[in-house]
């Protein structure tokens, strides 16, 4: 696939004016993270738990504050002068989630009924075939890192949750490194959703710290390690008032994109400046909206605004209607038709008790419909990212 730097600069120039375009040059993915050698297709296998459900999750917690060289027993390089102090994600006060048992996404009855249906009917065969096609899409090689931006028009729409689901799917199915990059410094919830215990370096810190001569282990030493060859770069250390401007965001993305096959970017809510720039420069976009009358109405207005933007950005955008309650109270089919009339794709993320309870995302605790919807969404968004929309 051709290098993506020139088209991204053109989009930014059209969106913001030529005098505001930040310097951006596309670089090939680092050889240590050569995309394309995906895992063998595992049709019947669900994405691995994010944290706490298996050995890899426990290892992720144990090595949270250690660099890959420390984990391997090597002598780490001395910390740079001015290294920020690690801060707990949950803050210094008591946590209401301490000792809580994660709630499963669906009831025992629903799981038993589905198991019985799979035993009596041929739906299991179709399900395996669908899972195989989804895995094949997710494992397609890339020549340069793909940027997938996730944003919303208001808080509480499941933006960080969807970002966590997407990145977890990519990390499970792909062999090249995956980066969760948080571009929402306003006390974003992505570190909590991913089970991070402490954060130290932020997106703003790494914008000027990463240099072209750094290797992948040098870079990941400043990131929060996650299972399945995934990494997290938070936008803040849980401090009120932290800011991130568009120039700093662009420098961070340019510096980091050559090391990772896929970058899932949890953006600010629209119409914030960083959110607009991230949407314009990303290879594909996800716009989350609560499945409510107000959410659909506001999202429709945003999509109409996006129709006026350059390069037909809607062609690479997927709207995700998140069901925040068991019964959303709106006609989802009618809402989907209205939003699709703008040219954007529309998908639904069904209500899930585990997601609704908050806290770290554990894939094994998700309802089966949620896991299937998340995998299909990840495959569709990744396919759009390969089309360079």
The 8 nearest C-alpha neighbors of each residue, nearest first, counted from 0:
[[1, 142, 2, 141, 143, 385, 3, 386],
 [2, 0, 3, 142, 143, 4, 387, 5],
 [1, 3, 4, 25, 0, 143, 5, 26],
 [4, 2, 5, 6, 25, 1, 7, 387],
 [3, 5, 25, 24, 7, 6, 2, 8],
 [6, 4, 8, 7, 3, 9, 24, 2],
 [7, 5, 9, 8, 4, 3, 10, 280],
 [6, 8, 280, 10, 4, 9, 5, 11],
 [7, 9, 11, 5, 6, 10, 12, 4],
 [10, 8, 6, 12, 7, 11, 13, 5],
 [11, 9, 7, 13, 12, 8, 14, 279],
 [10, 12, 14, 8, 13, 9, 15, 20],
 [13, 11, 17, 16, 9, 10, 15, 14],
 [14, 12, 10, 11, 16, 15, 9, 309],
 [15, 13, 11, 12, 10, 16, 308, 309],
 [14, 16, 12, 13, 11, 19, 17, 20],
 [15, 17, 12, 18, 13, 19, 14, 20],
 [18, 16, 12, 19, 20, 15, 13, 11],
 [17, 19, 16, 20, 12, 15, 21, 11],
 [20, 18, 17, 16, 15, 21, 12, 11],
 [19, 21, 17, 12, 18, 11, 22, 16],
 [22, 20, 23, 19, 246, 249, 8, 250],
 [21, 23, 20, 24, 8, 250, 249, 253],
 [24, 22, 21, 253, 4, 8, 25, 249],
 [25, 23, 4, 26, 22, 253, 5, 8],
 [24, 26, 4, 3, 2, 23, 27, 253],
 [27, 25, 257, 24, 28, 143, 2, 256],
 [28, 26, 143, 257, 29, 25, 142, 2],
 [27, 29, 257, 143, 258, 144, 33, 30],
 [30, 28, 258, 257, 31, 32, 27, 33],
 [29, 31, 33, 32, 28, 258, 27, 34],
 [32, 30, 29, 33, 215, 258, 214, 28],
 [33, 31, 175, 30, 29, 34, 176, 258],
 [34, 32, 30, 31, 29, 28, 175, 35],
 [35, 33, 175, 140, 260, 141, 32, 36],
 [140, 34, 36, 37, 141, 139, 33, 138],
 [35, 37, 34, 174, 38, 140, 175, 33],
 [38, 36, 173, 174, 138, 35, 39, 139],
 [37, 39, 173, 174, 172, 40, 36, 138],
 [40, 38, 41, 37, 138, 172, 135, 134],
 [39, 41, 134, 42, 38, 135, 131, 138],
 [42, 40, 44, 43, 39, 131, 134, 38],
 [43, 41, 131, 130, 44, 127, 40, 134],
 [42, 44, 41, 127, 45, 130, 131, 126],
 [45, 43, 41, 42, 46, 130, 47, 40],
 [44, 46, 47, 43, 370, 362, 42, 363],
 [47, 45, 171, 168, 48, 44, 362, 167],
 [46, 48, 171, 45, 49, 362, 363, 167],
 [49, 47, 362, 361, 363, 50, 52, 46],
 [48, 50, 361, 362, 360, 47, 56, 167],
 [51, 49, 56, 48, 52, 361, 194, 57],
 [50, 52, 56, 57, 53, 49, 48, 361],
 [53, 51, 48, 50, 56, 361, 363, 54],
 [54, 52, 56, 55, 51, 57, 48, 50],
 [53, 55, 57, 56, 58, 52, 51, 59],
 [54, 56, 58, 57, 53, 226, 59, 50],
 [57, 55, 50, 51, 59, 53, 58, 54],
 [58, 56, 54, 60, 59, 55, 51, 61],
 [57, 59, 55, 61, 60, 56, 54, 62],
 [58, 60, 56, 57, 225, 62, 61, 226],
 [61, 59, 63, 57, 58, 62, 56, 196],
 [60, 62, 58, 59, 63, 57, 64, 65],
 [63, 61, 65, 59, 60, 64, 58, 70],
 [62, 64, 60, 61, 65, 59, 224, 223],
 [65, 63, 62, 66, 223, 197, 61, 224],
 [66, 64, 62, 63, 69, 70, 67, 220],
 [65, 67, 220, 69, 68, 70, 64, 219],
 [66, 68, 70, 69, 71, 216, 220, 65],
 [69, 67, 73, 71, 66, 70, 75, 72],
 [68, 70, 72, 66, 71, 73, 67, 65],
 [69, 71, 67, 68, 72, 66, 65, 62],
 [72, 70, 68, 69, 73, 67, 66, 74],
 [73, 71, 69, 70, 68, 74, 75, 67],
 [74, 72, 68, 69, 71, 75, 70, 67],
 [73, 75, 69, 76, 72, 68, 71, 77],
 [76, 74, 69, 68, 73, 77, 66, 78],
 [75, 77, 78, 74, 79, 68, 217, 73],
 [78, 76, 75, 79, 80, 74, 82, 220],
 [79, 77, 76, 80, 82, 75, 81, 83],
 [80, 78, 82, 81, 77, 76, 83, 208],
 [79, 81, 82, 78, 77, 83, 208, 84],
 [80, 82, 83, 79, 78, 84, 204, 200],
 [83, 81, 80, 79, 78, 84, 200, 199],
 [84, 82, 199, 81, 85, 200, 86, 80],
 [83, 85, 199, 86, 82, 198, 200, 81],
 [86, 84, 199, 198, 197, 83, 87, 236],
 [85, 87, 197, 198, 236, 84, 199, 88],
 [88, 86, 197, 90, 89, 196, 198, 85],
 [87, 89, 197, 196, 90, 86, 198, 191],
 [88, 90, 87, 94, 91, 196, 191, 92],
 [91, 89, 87, 88, 92, 237, 86, 93],
 [90, 92, 89, 93, 87, 86, 94, 88],
 [91, 93, 90, 94, 89, 95, 87, 88],
 [94, 92, 95, 91, 90, 97, 89, 96],
 [93, 95, 96, 97, 92, 89, 90, 91],
 [94, 96, 97, 93, 99, 98, 92, 89],
 [95, 97, 94, 99, 98, 358, 100, 93],
 [98, 96, 99, 94, 95, 93, 100, 358],
 [99, 97, 96, 100, 95, 94, 101, 93],
 [98, 100, 96, 97, 101, 95, 102, 358],
 [99, 101, 102, 98, 96, 97, 103, 353],
 [102, 100, 99, 103, 353, 364, 361, 356],
 [101, 103, 353, 100, 104, 352, 364, 356],
 [104, 102, 364, 353, 105, 365, 352, 101],
 [103, 105, 366, 352, 353, 365, 351, 364],
 [106, 104, 366, 103, 352, 109, 351, 107],
 [105, 107, 109, 108, 110, 104, 103, 366],
 [106, 108, 110, 109, 111, 105, 112, 103],
 [107, 109, 111, 106, 110, 112, 105, 113],
 [110, 108, 112, 106, 111, 107, 113, 105],
 [109, 111, 107, 113, 108, 112, 114, 106],
 [112, 110, 108, 114, 109, 113, 107, 115],
 [113, 111, 115, 109, 114, 110, 108, 116],
 [112, 114, 116, 110, 115, 111, 117, 109],
 [115, 113, 111, 117, 112, 116, 110, 118],
 [114, 116, 118, 112, 113, 117, 111, 119],
 [117, 115, 113, 119, 118, 114, 120, 112],
 [116, 118, 114, 115, 123, 120, 119, 122],
 [117, 119, 115, 116, 120, 114, 123, 121],
 [120, 118, 116, 117, 115, 121, 122, 114],
 [121, 119, 117, 122, 116, 118, 123, 115],
 [120, 122, 123, 124, 117, 119, 125, 118],
 [123, 121, 125, 124, 120, 117, 126, 116],
 [122, 124, 126, 121, 117, 125, 127, 120],
 [125, 123, 127, 126, 122, 121, 128, 129],
 [126, 124, 128, 122, 127, 123, 129, 121],
 [125, 127, 123, 129, 124, 128, 122, 130],
 [126, 128, 130, 124, 129, 125, 42, 43],
 [127, 129, 125, 131, 126, 130, 124, 132],
 [130, 128, 126, 132, 131, 127, 125, 133],
 [131, 129, 42, 127, 133, 128, 132, 134],
 [130, 132, 42, 128, 134, 129, 133, 127],
 [133, 131, 135, 129, 134, 130, 128, 136],
 [132, 134, 130, 136, 131, 135, 378, 129],
 [135, 133, 137, 131, 136, 132, 40, 130],
 [134, 136, 132, 138, 133, 137, 131, 40],
 [137, 135, 133, 134, 138, 139, 378, 132],
 [136, 138, 134, 378, 135, 139, 133, 172],
 [139, 137, 37, 135, 136, 173, 172, 134],
 [138, 140, 136, 137, 35, 135, 141, 37],
 [35, 141, 139, 34, 138, 36, 142, 37],
 [140, 142, 34, 143, 35, 139, 144, 260],
 [141, 143, 0, 34, 28, 140, 144, 27],
 [144, 142, 28, 27, 141, 145, 260, 257],
 [143, 145, 260, 261, 256, 259, 28, 257],
 [144, 146, 261, 262, 260, 282, 384, 143],
 [147, 145, 262, 281, 282, 261, 263, 148],
 [148, 146, 263, 283, 281, 284, 264, 282],
 [149, 147, 264, 284, 281, 278, 263, 285],
 [150, 148, 285, 265, 266, 284, 264, 286],
 [151, 149, 266, 286, 268, 158, 267, 287],
 [152, 150, 287, 268, 286, 153, 269, 158],
 [151, 153, 269, 268, 298, 150, 154, 270],
 [154, 152, 151, 268, 156, 155, 269, 288],
 [153, 155, 156, 268, 152, 151, 158, 157],
 [154, 156, 157, 153, 158, 289, 288, 323],
 [155, 157, 289, 288, 154, 158, 287, 153],
 [156, 158, 160, 155, 159, 161, 321, 287],
 [159, 157, 161, 160, 156, 287, 150, 151],
 [160, 158, 162, 189, 161, 157, 163, 265],
 [159, 161, 157, 163, 162, 158, 164, 192],
 [160, 162, 164, 158, 163, 159, 157, 165],
 [163, 161, 159, 165, 160, 164, 265, 166],
 [162, 164, 160, 166, 161, 165, 167, 159],
 [165, 163, 161, 167, 162, 166, 160, 168],
 [166, 164, 162, 168, 377, 167, 163, 161],
 [165, 167, 169, 163, 168, 164, 263, 170],
 [166, 168, 170, 164, 165, 169, 163, 171],
 [167, 169, 171, 165, 166, 170, 46, 172],
 [170, 168, 166, 172, 171, 167, 173, 165],
 [169, 171, 167, 227, 168, 173, 172, 177],
 [172, 170, 168, 169, 46, 173, 227, 167],
 [173, 171, 169, 170, 38, 138, 168, 137],
 [172, 174, 37, 138, 170, 169, 175, 38],
 [173, 175, 37, 38, 36, 176, 172, 34],
 [174, 176, 34, 32, 260, 173, 33, 177],
 [177, 175, 259, 228, 229, 260, 32, 174],
 [176, 178, 229, 261, 259, 170, 262, 260],
 [179, 177, 262, 230, 229, 231, 180, 263],
 [178, 180, 231, 263, 262, 230, 264, 232],
 [181, 179, 264, 232, 178, 231, 263, 265],
 [180, 182, 265, 233, 234, 183, 264, 232],
 [181, 183, 266, 234, 265, 184, 267, 180],
 [182, 184, 267, 266, 185, 181, 187, 234],
 [185, 183, 234, 235, 186, 241, 242, 187],
 [184, 186, 187, 183, 241, 239, 240, 242],
 [187, 185, 184, 237, 188, 239, 235, 238],
 [186, 188, 185, 183, 189, 184, 190, 234],
 [187, 189, 191, 190, 192, 159, 186, 160],
 [188, 190, 192, 159, 191, 187, 193, 163],
 [191, 189, 193, 195, 192, 188, 194, 233],
 [190, 192, 194, 188, 189, 193, 359, 195],
 [191, 193, 359, 189, 360, 190, 194, 358],
 [194, 192, 190, 191, 359, 195, 360, 189],
 [193, 195, 359, 191, 192, 50, 190, 196],
 [196, 194, 190, 193, 197, 191, 88, 223],
 [195, 197, 88, 87, 194, 198, 63, 60],
 [198, 196, 87, 88, 86, 195, 85, 199],
 [199, 197, 85, 86, 236, 87, 88, 200],
 [198, 200, 85, 84, 83, 86, 236, 201],
 [201, 199, 204, 221, 198, 83, 222, 202],
 [200, 202, 234, 204, 233, 203, 235, 232],
 [201, 203, 234, 205, 204, 232, 233, 206],
 [202, 204, 206, 201, 205, 247, 243, 234],
 [205, 203, 201, 202, 206, 200, 208, 207],
 [204, 206, 208, 207, 202, 203, 209, 251],
 [205, 207, 251, 250, 203, 204, 208, 247],
 [208, 206, 205, 209, 204, 250, 251, 210],
 [207, 209, 205, 206, 210, 204, 254, 251],
 [210, 208, 205, 207, 254, 206, 213, 218],
 [209, 211, 212, 213, 208, 254, 207, 218],
 [212, 210, 213, 209, 254, 214, 255, 257],
 [211, 213, 210, 214, 209, 217, 215, 218],
 [212, 214, 211, 210, 217, 218, 215, 209],
 [215, 213, 217, 216, 218, 212, 31, 29],
 [214, 216, 218, 217, 219, 258, 31, 213],
 [217, 215, 219, 218, 214, 220, 67, 68],
 [218, 216, 214, 220, 215, 219, 213, 221],
 [219, 217, 215, 220, 216, 221, 214, 213],
 [218, 220, 222, 216, 221, 217, 215, 66],
 [219, 221, 66, 218, 217, 222, 216, 67],
 [222, 220, 219, 218, 200, 223, 217, 66],
 [223, 221, 219, 232, 220, 231, 230, 224],
 [222, 224, 231, 230, 63, 232, 225, 198],
 [225, 223, 230, 63, 222, 59, 229, 231],
 [224, 226, 229, 230, 59, 223, 227, 228],
 [227, 225, 55, 59, 228, 56, 229, 49],
 [226, 228, 170, 229, 171, 225, 55, 47],
 [229, 227, 176, 226, 170, 177, 225, 230],
 [228, 230, 177, 225, 227, 176, 178, 170],
 [231, 229, 224, 178, 225, 223, 179, 222],
 [232, 230, 179, 223, 222, 178, 180, 233],
 [231, 233, 180, 222, 201, 202, 181, 179],
 [234, 232, 181, 201, 235, 202, 231, 180],
 [233, 235, 184, 201, 181, 202, 182, 183],
 [236, 234, 184, 237, 201, 233, 241, 238],
 [235, 237, 238, 198, 86, 199, 234, 201],
 [236, 238, 235, 186, 88, 239, 90, 86],
 [239, 237, 236, 241, 240, 235, 186, 185],
 [238, 240, 241, 237, 186, 185, 184, 235],
 [239, 241, 242, 238, 185, 184, 186, 235],
 [242, 240, 239, 184, 238, 235, 185, 243],
 [243, 241, 184, 240, 244, 185, 235, 183],
 [244, 242, 184, 203, 247, 245, 248, 241],
 [245, 243, 247, 246, 273, 248, 242, 272],
 [244, 246, 273, 248, 247, 249, 272, 276],
 [247, 245, 249, 248, 244, 250, 21, 243],
 [246, 248, 250, 249, 245, 244, 206, 203],
 [247, 249, 245, 251, 246, 250, 252, 244],
 [250, 248, 246, 252, 251, 247, 253, 245],
 [249, 251, 206, 247, 253, 248, 252, 254],
 [250, 252, 206, 254, 248, 249, 253, 205],
 [253, 251, 249, 255, 254, 250, 256, 248],
 [252, 254, 250, 251, 255, 256, 249, 23],
 [255, 253, 251, 252, 250, 209, 256, 206],
 [256, 254, 252, 253, 257, 258, 251, 259],
 [255, 257, 258, 252, 144, 259, 253, 254],
 [258, 256, 28, 29, 27, 255, 26, 259],
 [257, 259, 29, 256, 28, 255, 32, 215],
 [260, 258, 176, 261, 177, 144, 256, 257],
 [259, 261, 144, 175, 34, 176, 177, 145],
 [262, 260, 145, 177, 144, 259, 146, 178],
 [261, 263, 178, 146, 177, 179, 147, 145],
 [262, 264, 147, 179, 166, 148, 180, 146],
 [265, 263, 148, 180, 181, 266, 149, 147],
 [264, 266, 181, 149, 182, 162, 159, 148],
 [267, 265, 182, 150, 183, 274, 149, 264],
 [266, 268, 183, 274, 182, 150, 271, 269],
 [267, 269, 151, 152, 150, 153, 271, 274],
 [270, 268, 271, 152, 274, 151, 267, 275],
 [269, 271, 268, 272, 275, 274, 152, 267],
 [272, 270, 269, 274, 273, 268, 267, 275],
 [271, 273, 275, 274, 276, 270, 245, 244],
 [274, 272, 245, 276, 275, 271, 277, 244],
 [273, 275, 267, 277, 266, 271, 272, 276],
 [276, 274, 278, 272, 273, 277, 279, 271],
 [275, 277, 279, 273, 278, 274, 280, 272],
 [278, 276, 274, 280, 279, 275, 281, 273],
 [277, 279, 275, 281, 276, 280, 148, 274],
 [278, 280, 276, 277, 281, 10, 275, 11],
 [279, 281, 7, 277, 278, 276, 282, 11],
 [282, 280, 146, 278, 283, 147, 279, 277],
 [281, 283, 384, 387, 146, 388, 147, 145],
 [284, 282, 384, 315, 147, 281, 383, 316],
 [283, 285, 316, 148, 147, 149, 315, 278],
 [284, 286, 149, 317, 316, 318, 148, 150],
 [285, 287, 318, 150, 151, 149, 319, 317],
 [288, 286, 319, 151, 158, 318, 156, 320],
 [287, 289, 320, 156, 294, 321, 319, 151],
 [288, 290, 156, 321, 294, 291, 320, 322],
 [289, 291, 320, 322, 321, 327, 294, 288],
 [292, 290, 294, 293, 289, 295, 329, 327],
 [291, 293, 295, 294, 296, 329, 290, 328],
 [294, 292, 296, 291, 295, 297, 289, 290],
 [295, 293, 291, 289, 297, 296, 292, 288],
 [294, 296, 298, 292, 297, 293, 299, 291],
 [295, 297, 293, 299, 294, 298, 292, 300],
 [298, 296, 300, 294, 299, 295, 293, 301],
 [299, 297, 301, 295, 300, 296, 294, 302],
 [298, 300, 302, 296, 297, 301, 338, 295],
 [299, 301, 303, 297, 298, 302, 304, 296],
 [302, 300, 304, 298, 303, 299, 305, 297],
 [301, 303, 305, 299, 304, 300, 298, 306],
 [302, 304, 300, 306, 301, 305, 299, 341],
 [305, 303, 301, 302, 306, 307, 300, 308],
 [304, 306, 302, 308, 307, 303, 301, 313],
 [307, 305, 303, 304, 308, 302, 313, 311],
 [306, 308, 305, 304, 309, 303, 311, 312],
 [307, 309, 305, 306, 311, 312, 310, 14],
 [310, 308, 311, 13, 10, 307, 312, 14],
 [311, 309, 312, 308, 10, 388, 313, 314],
 [310, 312, 313, 309, 314, 308, 306, 388],
 [313, 311, 314, 310, 315, 388, 316, 309],
 [312, 314, 316, 343, 315, 311, 342, 305],
 [313, 315, 312, 316, 311, 343, 388, 342],
 [314, 316, 283, 388, 313, 383, 312, 284],
 [317, 315, 284, 313, 343, 285, 314, 283],
 [316, 318, 344, 285, 345, 343, 286, 284],
 [319, 317, 345, 286, 287, 285, 344, 346],
 [318, 320, 287, 346, 347, 345, 321, 288],
 [319, 321, 347, 288, 290, 289, 348, 287],
 [322, 320, 348, 289, 290, 323, 347, 319],
 [321, 323, 350, 349, 290, 324, 327, 348],
 [322, 324, 350, 321, 289, 355, 325, 327],
 [325, 323, 326, 322, 327, 350, 355, 351],
 [326, 324, 350, 327, 323, 322, 351, 349],
 [325, 327, 324, 328, 322, 350, 329, 323],
 [328, 326, 324, 329, 322, 290, 325, 291],
 [327, 329, 326, 330, 291, 290, 292, 331],
 [330, 328, 327, 331, 291, 292, 290, 334],
 [329, 331, 333, 332, 334, 328, 327, 335],
 [332, 330, 334, 333, 329, 335, 290, 327],
 [331, 333, 335, 334, 330, 336, 337, 329],
 [332, 334, 336, 330, 335, 331, 337, 329],
 [335, 333, 331, 337, 332, 336, 330, 338],
 [334, 336, 332, 338, 333, 337, 331, 339],
 [337, 335, 339, 333, 334, 338, 340, 332],
 [336, 338, 334, 340, 335, 339, 333, 341],
 [337, 339, 335, 340, 336, 299, 341, 334],
 [340, 338, 336, 343, 341, 342, 337, 344],
 [339, 341, 337, 338, 342, 336, 343, 335],
 [342, 340, 339, 343, 338, 302, 303, 306],
 [343, 341, 339, 340, 313, 314, 344, 338],
 [342, 344, 313, 339, 316, 341, 317, 314],
 [343, 345, 317, 339, 318, 316, 342, 346],
 [346, 344, 318, 317, 319, 335, 339, 343],
 [345, 347, 319, 318, 320, 348, 344, 317],
 [348, 346, 320, 319, 321, 349, 345, 322],
 [347, 349, 321, 320, 322, 372, 319, 369],
 [350, 348, 322, 347, 369, 351, 321, 368],
 [351, 349, 322, 325, 323, 324, 348, 352],
 [350, 352, 104, 354, 353, 355, 349, 366],
 [351, 353, 104, 355, 354, 356, 105, 103],
 [352, 354, 104, 102, 103, 356, 351, 355],
 [355, 353, 351, 356, 352, 357, 104, 360],
 [354, 356, 352, 357, 353, 351, 323, 350],
 [355, 357, 353, 354, 352, 358, 102, 101],
 [358, 356, 355, 354, 359, 353, 192, 360],
 [357, 359, 192, 191, 360, 356, 96, 194],
 [360, 358, 192, 194, 193, 191, 361, 357],
 [359, 361, 192, 193, 49, 362, 358, 194],
 [362, 360, 49, 48, 364, 363, 50, 359],
 [361, 363, 48, 365, 364, 49, 360, 47],
 [362, 364, 48, 361, 365, 52, 47, 103],
 [365, 363, 103, 362, 361, 104, 353, 366],
 [366, 364, 104, 362, 363, 103, 353, 369],
 [365, 367, 104, 105, 369, 368, 351, 370],
 [366, 368, 370, 369, 371, 365, 105, 104],
 [369, 367, 371, 370, 366, 372, 349, 365],
 [368, 370, 372, 366, 367, 371, 373, 349],
 [371, 369, 373, 367, 372, 368, 374, 365],
 [370, 372, 368, 374, 369, 373, 375, 367],
 [373, 371, 369, 375, 370, 374, 368, 376],
 [372, 374, 376, 370, 371, 375, 369, 377],
 [375, 373, 377, 371, 376, 372, 370, 378],
 [376, 374, 378, 372, 377, 373, 379, 371],
 [375, 377, 373, 379, 374, 378, 372, 380],
 [378, 376, 374, 165, 380, 375, 379, 381],
 [379, 377, 375, 381, 137, 376, 380, 136],
 [380, 378, 382, 376, 381, 377, 375, 383],
 [379, 381, 383, 377, 382, 378, 376, 384],
 [380, 382, 384, 378, 383, 379, 377, 385],
 [381, 383, 379, 385, 384, 380, 378, 386],
 [384, 382, 380, 386, 385, 381, 315, 283],
 [385, 383, 282, 283, 381, 386, 382, 387],
 [384, 386, 382, 383, 387, 381, 282, 145],
 [385, 387, 383, 384, 388, 382, 282, 315],
 [388, 386, 282, 385, 384, 383, 283, 3],
 [387, 315, 282, 386, 283, 312, 314, 384]]
